[in-house]
Amino acid sequence: MAAGSGFNTLLLEGITGSGKTEVYLQAIQQVLKEGKQALILVPEIGLTPQTLARFKARFQVPVVALHSGLTDRQRLDAWLMAREGSARILIGTRSAIFTPMRYPGLIIVDEEHDQSFKQQDGFRYSARDLAVLRAKHEDIPLVLGSATPSLESLQNALSGRYRHSLLTTRAGKAMPPAFELLDIRGETLNCGLSDSLTQRIETHLAQDTQVLIFLNRRGFSPSLICHNCGAVNECTRCDARMTLHRSPPHMHCHHCDRQTPIPLRCNQCGSDDLRPSGAGTERTEDYLCQRFPKTPVLRIDRDSTARKDAMSRLMAQIHTGKPCIMIGTQMLAKGHHFPALPWSPCWMPTAGYSVQIFAVWKKPHN
């Protein structure tokens, strides 16, 4: 895709590890040679520091970040640098699509299928669709990258509206992971973890590697249930269940963001026998800290990374390569590179089913 070729949209479909980022970097290099700017959209704030560091190391030009985790002053400075043209590379989440550029040259939407690009409340919009509209208005190229493109993007590619490029092999000699389904029928689960899975985690930690655990539930427990009548603590503002959090202690609806104190009694029968049901990242973290007291357990979710630079500090600790257990939500599942992880287990719990998935990345051959 030539930088000065006018508006055209490229759907870059490549499996994980196939080198999509390198394609982005080479396209940006062409744009910078023409004295223009590039805008890169990423789905999560957690990806911004890592992406920012990689682009700064590759290009000797001003690179700025734009996301909701910045202070008002930081956001204003980045916005002004983009408008004046001094910032050559802009990296941000969905709201960055509205950032003015004096010398627009290229827009890239990484993980274009991700739902995080859709603003669901207030002023509703899709940053990916606005990227297409803006690229057409600016008459510049647009790259949509994904390992699992959205159905609408695939249809646009098949109908000829988008160009379609495939990356079907991993970069270098990287090997795909080996998956194993662990049958947990009849096993006693400790905060969602089976004994067979815990033993595999212990084995890999003994080899001085890292362990990554995906759990799509933040908080301590997904629900609080009355042990007497079975009533579940539900949100009174919407139809979702309230999630129990322990730090700080409160009930939180992750659908409408309503927060309340933890109830002392059941609102149906008045019983004080209220028990947490299921495991979230906080509860699993507590268990892993007790089970592996000599190994750092790093929880990465929206709660643990809310403070300024919290995500950067956690990523810096992970990138030291020292043995640790990472447990997190989808923030850990997108675009991160963990050098010490390729030979460690990755657990993705399947709630409501009798299996757990255990994946091991094989070491590439020399």
C-alpha positions in Angstrom: 0.0 0.0 0.0 1.7 3.2 -1.1 1.4 6.1 1.3 0.5 8.7 -1.4 -1.9 6.5 -3.3 -5.1 8.2 -2.1 -7.9 6.6 -0.3 -8.0 2.8 -0.3 -8.7 0.3 2.5 -6.6 -2.8 3.1 -7.9 -5.6 5.3 -4.8 -7.3 6.7 -5.8 -10.7 7.9 -2.9 -12.5 9.7 -2.7 -15.2 12.3 -1.2 -14.4 15.6 2.6 -13.9 15.3 2.5 -13.5 11.5 4.1 -10.0 11.6 1.1 -7.7 11.2 2.9 -5.1 13.3 5.9 -5.2 11.0 3.6 -4.4 8.1 2.3 -1.4 10.0 5.8 -0.2 10.8 6.9 -0.4 7.1 3.7 1.4 6.0 4.4 4.2 8.6 8.0 4.5 7.4 6.8 5.4 3.9 4.4 8.0 5.4 7.1 9.6 7.5 9.4 9.9 4.4 6.7 12.0 2.8 6.6 14.3 5.9 3.1 13.1 6.9 1.5 11.8 10.1 0.1 8.4 11.0 -2.7 7.5 13.4 -2.8 4.1 15.0 -5.9 2.9 16.9 -5.6 0.1 19.5 -8.5 -1.5 21.4 -7.2 -1.2 24.9 -5.4 1.4 27.0 -3.2 -1.4 28.3 -1.7 -1.8 24.8 -0.7 1.8 24.5 2.5 1.9 26.6 3.9 -1.2 24.9 3.0 0.0 21.4 4.3 3.5 22.2 7.7 2.1 23.3 8.0 -0.1 20.2 7.3 2.8 17.9 9.6 5.2 19.7 12.4 2.6 19.4 11.8 2.2 15.7 11.3 5.8 14.6 13.2 8.9 15.7 10.2 11.1 15.5 7.8 12.5 18.2 5.2 9.8 19.2 2.2 10.7 21.4 -0.5 8.7 23.1 -4.2 9.6 23.3 -6.5 7.8 25.7 -8.8 8.3 28.7 -6.0 7.4 31.2 -4.2 10.7 30.5 -4.6 13.9 32.6 -6.4 16.8 31.0 -3.0 18.6 30.5 -1.4 15.5 28.9 -4.3 15.1 26.6 -4.3 18.7 25.6 -0.5 18.7 24.9 -0.9 15.6 22.7 -3.9 17.1 20.9 -2.0 20.3 20.1 1.1 18.5 18.9 -1.1 16.4 16.6 -2.9 19.5 15.3 0.3 21.5 14.7 1.9 18.5 13.0 4.9 18.2 15.3 3.6 14.8 16.5 4.3 12.5 13.6 2.8 9.3 15.0 -0.4 9.2 17.1 -1.3 6.1 19.1 -4.7 5.9 20.9 -7.9 4.2 21.7 -11.2 4.8 20.0 -11.6 8.5 20.9 -8.3 9.2 19.1 -10.1 9.0 15.8 -11.3 12.6 16.4 -7.8 14.0 16.9 -6.9 16.6 14.2 -3.9 16.0 12.0 -2.2 18.8 10.1 -0.5 16.4 7.7 -2.7 13.2 7.6 -1.0 10.3 5.8 -2.2 7.0 7.1 -4.7 5.5 9.5 -4.3 2.0 11.0 -6.9 0.2 13.1 -5.3 -2.8 14.9 -7.7 -5.6 16.0 -10.4 -4.0 13.9 -12.9 -6.6 15.0 -12.7 -5.6 18.7 -15.9 -4.4 20.4 -13.8 -1.8 22.3 -13.9 0.4 19.2 -17.6 0.9 19.7 -18.8 3.6 22.1 -21.9 2.1 23.7 -23.1 5.0 25.9 -23.6 8.7 25.5 -22.5 9.7 22.0 -22.5 6.3 20.2 -20.1 5.6 17.4 -17.8 3.0 15.9 -14.2 4.2 15.7 -13.4 1.6 13.0 -16.3 2.9 10.8 -15.3 6.5 11.5 -11.8 5.6 10.5 -13.1 4.5 7.1 -15.1 7.7 6.7 -12.2 9.9 7.8 -9.7 8.2 5.5 -12.0 8.7 2.6 -12.5 12.4 3.6 -8.7 12.9 4.0 -8.0 10.9 0.8 -5.4 8.7 2.6 -4.9 4.9 3.0 -6.5 2.9 5.8 -5.3 -0.5 7.1 -7.6 -2.7 9.1 -5.6 -5.5 10.9 -6.9 -8.6 12.6 -6.4 -12.3 13.1 -10.2 -12.7 13.2 -11.7 -10.0 11.0 -15.3 -8.9 11.6 -17.9 -10.3 9.3 -18.7 -6.9 7.8 -15.0 -6.3 7.0 -14.8 -9.7 5.4 -17.9 -9.0 3.3 -16.4 -5.7 2.1 -13.2 -7.5 1.2 -15.1 -10.3 -0.7 -17.2 -7.7 -2.6 -14.1 -5.8 -3.7 -14.7 -2.7 -1.6 -11.5 -3.5 0.4 -8.3 -5.0 -0.6 -7.5 -8.3 1.2 -4.1 -9.5 2.2 -3.5 -12.8 4.1 -0.6 -13.7 6.4 -1.0 -17.4 7.0 2.3 -18.4 8.6 4.1 -17.2 11.8 7.1 -15.0 11.5 10.5 -16.8 11.7 10.2 -20.4 12.8 7.6 -19.9 15.5 5.5 -23.0 16.2 1.7 -22.9 17.0 0.7 -23.8 20.5 -0.4 -27.3 21.6 -3.7 -27.5 23.3 -5.0 -30.0 25.8 -8.5 -30.2 27.3 -8.5 -31.1 31.0 -11.5 -33.1 32.0 -12.5 -31.7 35.4 -15.6 -33.8 35.9 -15.5 -35.2 39.5 -12.7 -32.8 40.5 -12.9 -30.3 43.3 -12.3 -26.8 42.1 -10.4 -24.3 44.2 -11.5 -20.8 43.1 -12.2 -22.2 39.7 -8.8 -24.0 39.4 -8.7 -27.8 39.2 -6.0 -29.9 40.8 -4.7 -31.1 37.4 -4.3 -27.6 36.2 -2.6 -26.4 39.4 -0.1 -29.3 39.0 0.8 -28.2 35.5 1.2 -24.6 36.6 3.6 -25.8 39.4 5.6 -27.9 36.9 6.1 -24.9 34.6 7.0 -22.5 37.4 9.7 -25.0 38.4 11.2 -24.6 34.9 11.6 -20.8 35.6 9.0 -19.8 33.1 5.9 -17.6 33.4 2.2 -18.6 33.5 -0.7 -16.7 32.0 -4.3 -17.2 33.2 -7.2 -15.7 31.3 -10.3 -15.2 33.3 -13.1 -13.1 31.8 -14.5 -12.0 35.2 -13.0 -9.2 37.2 -13.9 -8.6 40.9 -14.0 -11.2 43.7 -17.1 -13.1 42.7 -19.6 -12.8 39.8 -22.5 -13.0 42.1 -23.7 -12.9 45.7 -26.3 -15.6 46.6 -28.5 -16.1 49.6 -27.8 -19.6 50.9 -31.2 -19.8 52.5 -33.6 -18.9 49.6 -31.2 -18.8 46.6 -31.9 -15.2 45.7 -29.2 -13.5 43.7 -28.2 -9.9 44.3 -29.2 -8.1 41.1 -28.9 -4.6 39.8 -32.0 -2.5 40.2 -31.1 -0.3 37.3 -30.7 -3.0 34.7 -31.2 -6.8 34.3 -27.5 -7.7 35.1 -26.2 -9.3 38.3 -24.1 -7.3 40.8 -20.4 -8.4 41.0 -18.8 -8.6 44.4 -15.5 -6.7 44.8 -13.2 -6.9 47.8 -10.7 -4.0 47.2 -12.4 -1.8 47.9 -15.4 -3.7 49.3 -18.6 -3.0 47.2 -21.1 -4.4 44.8 -20.6 -3.3 41.2 -22.7 -3.8 38.1 -20.3 -4.1 35.1 -23.2 -3.4 32.7 -24.5 0.0 33.8 -21.7 0.9 36.3 -24.0 1.1 39.3 -22.2 0.6 42.7 -23.6 -0.1 46.1 -22.4 -1.3 49.5 -22.2 -5.0 50.2 -25.6 -6.0 51.6 -25.7 -7.6 55.1 -29.0 -9.4 54.6 -31.0 -10.9 51.7 -33.6 -8.5 50.3 -35.9 -11.5 49.7 -36.0 -13.5 53.0 -33.8 -11.4 55.4 -31.2 -14.1 55.9 -27.7 -13.0 56.7 -26.2 -16.1 55.1 -25.0 -14.5 51.9 -22.2 -16.3 50.0 -20.1 -15.4 47.0 -20.7 -17.7 44.0 -18.0 -18.3 41.3 -14.5 -16.8 41.0 -13.3 -13.6 39.6 -9.8 -12.3 39.2 -9.5 -11.1 42.8 -10.6 -14.4 44.3 -8.4 -16.4 42.0 -5.5 -14.1 42.8 -6.0 -14.7 46.6 -5.9 -18.5 46.1 -2.8 -18.4 43.8 -0.9 -16.2 46.4 -1.7 -18.8 49.0 -0.9 -21.8 46.8 2.4 -20.3 45.4 3.7 -18.0 48.1 7.2 -17.7 46.6 6.0 -16.7 43.2 4.7 -13.2 42.3 1.1 -13.2 41.3 0.2 -10.2 39.0 -3.4 -9.3 38.5 -4.1 -7.3 35.4 -7.6 -6.0 34.9 -9.4 -2.6 34.8 -9.4 -2.4 38.6 -5.7 -3.1 39.2 -4.5 -0.8 36.4 -6.8 2.2 37.2 -4.0 4.2 38.8 -1.5 6.2 36.7 1.4 4.1 35.4 0.1 0.9 37.1 0.0 -1.0 33.8 3.5 0.2 32.8 4.9 -1.0 36.1 3.2 -4.4 35.8 4.5 -4.8 32.2 8.0 -3.9 33.3 8.0 -6.6 35.9 6.7 -9.1 33.5 9.3 -8.2 30.9 12.1 -9.0 33.3 11.5 -12.6 32.4 11.4 -13.8 36.0 8.9 -16.5 37.0 5.5 -15.1 37.8 1.8 -15.9 37.4 -0.2 -13.4 35.4 -4.0 -13.5 35.8 -6.2 -11.1 33.9 -9.1 -10.3 31.8 -9.1 -9.6 28.0 -6.6 -6.8 28.7 -4.0 -9.6 28.7 -5.4 -11.3 25.6 -4.7 -8.6 23.1 -1.4 -7.7 21.4 1.0 -8.2 24.2 4.4 -9.8 23.8 5.8 -11.8 26.7 9.3 -13.1 25.9 9.4 -15.6 28.8 5.9 -17.0 28.1 6.2 -19.1 24.9 6.7 -22.4 26.8 4.3 -21.8 29.7 0.7 -22.9 30.2 -2.2 -20.6 29.3 -5.5 -21.4 31.0 -8.8 -20.2 29.6 -11.6 -21.3 32.0 -14.8 -22.4 30.4 -17.6 -21.5 32.8 -20.5 -23.9 32.8 -18.5 -26.6 31.0 -16.6 -29.7 32.3 -13.3 -28.9 30.6 -10.4 -26.4 31.0 -8.1 -25.5 28.2 -4.4 -25.8 28.7 -2.1 -24.4 26.0 1.7 -24.7 25.7 3.7 -22.7 23.2 6.5 -24.8 21.7 10.0 -23.5 21.4 11.0 -22.7 17.8 13.6 -24.8 16.1 17.0 -23.2 15.4 
